[in-house]
Amino acid sequence: MTAEIAILNSNAIALAADSAVTVGREGGKVYASADKLFQLSRNAPVGIMLYGQSMFLGVPWETIIKCYRSELGTKSFPKLEDYLKDFIQYVKRSKRMFPRKNQRDQVRAVVFSYFRFIVEKFKELTICEYDKNHKMTETQIQRLFANLVKEELQKTKEYSKLEGISTRIVNAIKEEYSRDIAPIRKEVFGNLPMSRTTKNHLKEIFLELITSERMQEGSHDTGIVVAGFGEKEHFPKLVETTLFGMASNHPLYSEMERASIEDGGQAILVPLAQREMVFTFMDGIDPVLYSQFEEDTKRACRGIFDIILTNVKKKYSKYGANLERTIQDKLDNLVSDLYNENRRIRTDAYRSQIMEMVASLPKDELGGMAESLVNLTKFKRRISKQQETVGGPIDVAVITKGDGFVWTKRKHYFKPELNPRYITRITREDSL
């Protein structure tokens, strides 16, 4: 996990990222030396931040980004989103960096993980069914499993398709990986009785899973944020996507989300990955606590209504029945109005006032604010019982149209004074 911030106003965009990286599965070893913020172009005012996986198909993101930067050279694009699109295309055309075997291994891992999820869910259903009837025939087991698979297929179909998924790509993925489904199915489900229809449904689930945003429920995705200015853009912009993997040499990524300063009179704050402390600072209340407050308020209103109604019905049954119909229709609206008013007050008292100041912040203060917000999450993790998945030095960069990409705080894994040749080489490359 990680904590990253992007803050935009009419003058600049500030980016800040921590350095924590978890090695191994969830709950693994945490190191505080990862690089997540990079200059994407040597010449253009564009940066890139990453969160999620530190590698893509076994290749470190740092290697991918620096290779792309070398290939990009002095080339620039009119719009910021063109950089992200070109970066995705670079991943697609780097076939030697991402061989088909690595793609197949990841696809198999995603399918295997999802089939294991179905097994665990099926075990729970079987136990519940057995507790009810104290017996289960093979036919009942087969029917229960078939219904579960059918439901999961329907759920998976409800997810949005990934960006750029065409019929041609779907057919290519189906042709390349369909033969892998049977051995995975046998490994996960063993001798579990299932009909031919159920087997076909499992094949359909595979295809829907690989080509839809349900892939985000796995653990292989990386958030990619590109920020700065296109050549023909005067105000800063941010574009974000999630890259899940590759299949049949096609990058699997979500639709791009955008945040931009349009008229020079506003500010935007975009928290990424672990966001709860940023929302607490901006709204004056922890989002989990506020959600619990809303649920408790709704439950309390309904409880009071039920108590009053029960007592009224005891004396006036007909009037009580009419009262129940009248209040029932209005109760949800009353609670909703309460929530909306609460949100309005919270916005006016906290968020709006902060954003008004952010709109006028000079670029150095913008970078300081971005660093401070990442530090909030880092400090919370430091003093709580939770694993320190946010930590280490905080890298900060500020991007302006005139000055370009400028580091205001940057860690090194070495002492610069001991590596003058490295500093000279980087300085020479940046001047080209």
Summary of the structure (lengths in Angstrom):
residues: 432
radius of gyration: 26.6
end to end distance: 35.9
largest distance: 91.8
contacts: 1328
relative contact order: 0.17
helix: 55%
strand: 19%
